[in-house]
Amino acid sequence: MPKSTHRAVVYPVRRSVRLRPGKALPIKPSPAPIHSTATYDFPEEKSYFFDTNIWLYIYGPIGWPDQKSAVYSRALREIRNSNGTIYINCMVISEFINAFSRIEFKQQTDHSRFKEFRNSLGFRPVAEDISSNVKKILRNTLACDPDLKVIDLPEIMRFFEQGKYDFNDLVFAEICRAKGLVFVTHDKDFSEMGVEILTANEKLLRR
């Protein structure tokens, strides 16, 4: 008796919907104020959200000196003195840890691959340093991890599909808009995201 042969059922593939020629892309958020750290008056009890690059300037690797460290460290002190609130989420902490680790990796020559460095005994003091600095950040901040029901992910993805925005940046901007936070950043990419910004970046201020 011949063996029965299993025949797979082939279902038609559903094509994803593509933008038709001439269809308008999502409208950009309305322009928002951009403040200089040099002239900002740090109002009482204002709320802020620090970009990852700001935390790296303040609490990044010691071997990564930058004149902007003093500028943003002063901004942190002014916010605390004005009883301001700084929010943070796990995405920023994750970016901080990964960036800190890779900066340290680039400054050493014992390993050719990042994962080898991360799994080595030499990474232990780096991990301890990162942990110490993250704890300092947490002492200065309140958590505001986004609820996916609150964040407008379809809208975020409509901007993301244009190929000019970082996904995490879009989420940070959405958080700031939803909670009315001033976004502290040195990244010029946020000039078009419709959030109020505090920065020392001259190129961003000129926009």
Buried (B, 14 or more C-beta within 10 A) or exposed (E): EEEEEEEEEEEEEEEEEEEEEEEEEEEEBEEBEBBBBEEBEBEEEBBBBBBBBBBBBBBBBEEBEEEBBEBBBBBBEBBEEEEBBBBBBEBBBEBBBEBBBEBBBEEEEEBEEBEEBBEEEBBEEBBEBBEEBBEEBEEBBEEBEBEEEEBBBEEBEEBBEEEEBEEBBBBBBBBBBEEEBBBBBBBBBBBBBBBBBBBBBEEBBEE
